[in-house]
Amino acid sequence: MKISNIIFISFLIFLFGGITLLFIGSKYYKGINDKSNFAIQEKKTPPFSVVVAEPGAIFYLKNGKQNKIKQSYRKDAVPNFAPFVVRNDTLFMYSVKKEQSKEPYLIIVPEVFCVNVKSIVAKENSDVHLEKFETDTLSVTMNKSRLDWRFDTVTQVSIKAKESNIYLEGEKIENLAVKLDKTKLRAAAKIRIDKLSGSLKNDSGGDFSLSNSVHLDADKTSNYVFYN
């Protein structure tokens, strides 16, 4: 057989194999993303103004007309609702127990709806996403955790974080006070920060938009920059 024919046949085999894999992959991912395969559980909660993300907890925090938690689950699996408890005006959120699944990359993330939250505590390996979450004032305490917050306008934000990662994106923060220890904070360039104050130490870093008033202390291992 001529070398050219061998190359051509090899190319056809490669092409056919690639198309087959793409077809199988599309069916697989359609099964994961197909909303018809999922149902939603919903549980109401007593009122709370403080949220504690226990170690390993991952969830979205959103504004709502009532305090409740929603979570989706596959219809062909036994629903495993995220453990939580409300005590002394505080919601404690725990991690969702991982079950054996045909889709190892499928992660169920509960949605927490709140009426009036003023304080968040994020513990080790927790991941808190604030989506469509608006408040006048918010106090955040973090340890080895991650916070992602999308908002419009906030009056007062106080963040104390150690060995954590923070991302802020919105229109305006009137007063932002930070105390960062081995922590990286990035504020999107479009955010207007009227007053920025606080400290950075132990290889901490901050990316901020240019503020009207800045009072930041940083040790020799830390740095911060301002967008134009």
N, C-alpha and C positions, 0 to 999 in steps of 0.2 A: 504494500500500500504506500502511496506517495506521502511524503512528509506533509504536504499541503492538505491532503485529505484528513490525515490524523489530526492536524491542528484544527481543521474545520469541525470535525466530529467532536473533539474535546471542547471546542467553544460552544457547540450546541448542547452538550451535556451540562456544561457549566451554566448556560443560560436557562435551560429547563429546570435545573436544580434550584437556581436562584428564584425563579418565578414561583416554584412550588413552595419554597420556604416563606416567601412574601405572602402567599395566599394563606398558608397555615398561620403565620403570625398575625395577619389581619383578622382572621377568625378568632384567634385567641384574645387579642386586645379588644375586639368588639364585645366579646363575652364579658370582659372586665368592666368596660365603660358603658355598656348597655344599661340604661336606667331601669328598663323593664325587669332586670334581674335583681333589683334591690327593692326593699321596703324600708319604711321609716318608723322608728319608735320615738315616742315623745313622753317626757315625764316633767310635771310641774314641780317646782321647788318652793320652799318658804322664802321670804325676803332675805336678801343679803347685800352687804355693801363692800365686803372684802372677799377676794378670791385667792385661794392658795393652790398652786399647781404642785402637787406632790411629786416626788422623784419619778421621772419617766413619763409623766403625763403630757399629752399632746392634745390641744383643743383650740377651737376658734371662740373668741369672746365677742359678742355683738350686742347692740342695743335692741331692746324689744319692749312690747307693751306689757309683758308679764315675764316673770322669772321661770325659765324652763330649760330643759336640755333635750336636744334632738340628736338622734344618731341613726345612720343608715346601716343596713346589714343585708347580706345576700339571702335571698329567699330559700336557697337550698341548704342553708346553714342555721344552726341554733343561734338566735340572737344573744349576744354577750354585751350587755349595756355597761358603759363606763361606770365604775363604782364612784359614788359621791356621798357626801353627808353635809348637811347644813347645821352648824352649831354656833351659838353666840354671834349671830349676824355674819358668819363666815362660811363660805362654800369651799369645801375641800374636794378637789378633783384628783382622782387617781388614774393610773394608766389602764388602758383597755387590755384585758388579758388576750394574748395572741393565741389563736387556734390554728390547728393544722388546716392548710388551705391548698387548693389546686393552683391558686394564684399567689405565690410567695411574695409578690411585690404589692399586693393589695393591703393598704393601711386604712383602717377605719378611724376617722377623726370626728369626735363629737362636736356639736355646736352648742355653746352656752349663751342663752339670751338673758340679758339682765336689764333691770329698770334703773338702778342707781348704784354703780360700783365706783368707789373712791380709792381703793387700794388693791394692789396685786403683789403676791409673794410667789416667786418662781424658784423652786428648789432644783436639786441636781438633775441634769439631763431632761428637764422639762422644756417644752417648746410651745410658747403661747403666741397665737396670732390674733391681733385685735383688728377686726374687719368691720367696717361700717359702725365703728365704736366712737361715740362722741361724749365728751364730758368736760366740765369746767376745770376741775382739778383732779389730778391723779398722782398717787404715790406708788412707786415701783421699787421692790427690793428683790435682787436676783443673786443666785449663787450657782455657777457652772450651768447656766441655762441660756435660752435664746428667746428674744422678744422681737416680733415683727408687727409694727403698728401703722395702719393707714387711717388718716383722719382728715378733717377739714381745718377747724380752728380750736385751739385749746388755750385756756388762760394760764394755768399753773401746772407744771410737771416737775416732779422730783424723782430722780433715779439714783439708787444706790446699788452698785453691781460689782461682783467679784467673779473673775474668770468666766465672763459671759460675752455674748454677742447681741448687739442691739441695732435695729434698723427702724428709722422713723421717716414717714413720708406723709406730707400734708401741705396745707396752705400757710398756717401761721401758728407759732407758739409765743405767747406773750412773755412768759417767764419760764426758763428751763434751768433747773439746778441739777448738777450731776456730781456724783462721787464715784469715780471709776478706779477699780483695782484689778489689774491684769484683764482689762475689758476693752473691747473694740466697739465704738459707737459710730454709726454713720447716719447722718441726717441728709435726706435728699436735697439737692441744690436749690430746688424751688421753695423750700420752707423759709419763711421769714421768722427770725427769732429776735424779738425786741430786746430781751435781756437774758444773757447767758452767764452762768456763774458755776463755781465748783472746783473740783480737783481731779487730777489724773496721776496715778502712780503705778510702779511695777510694770513697765512696758505696756501701758494703756495707750489707746489712740482714739482720736476723735476727728471726724470730718463734719464741718458745720458750714452753713451759709453765713455770710457776713452779718453780724449783729450790731444793733445800735449801741449796746452796752455790753462789754465783755470783762469779766473778772474771773480768770481761770489760773489755777496754780498747777504746774506740772513738774514732776521731778526729772532728773537727768535721763531716765530710761523711757520717758513717755513723750508724746508729741501730739499736736493738733494742728489742723490746717483749715483755712476758710476758702470757700468758693468765691469767685468774683461775682 
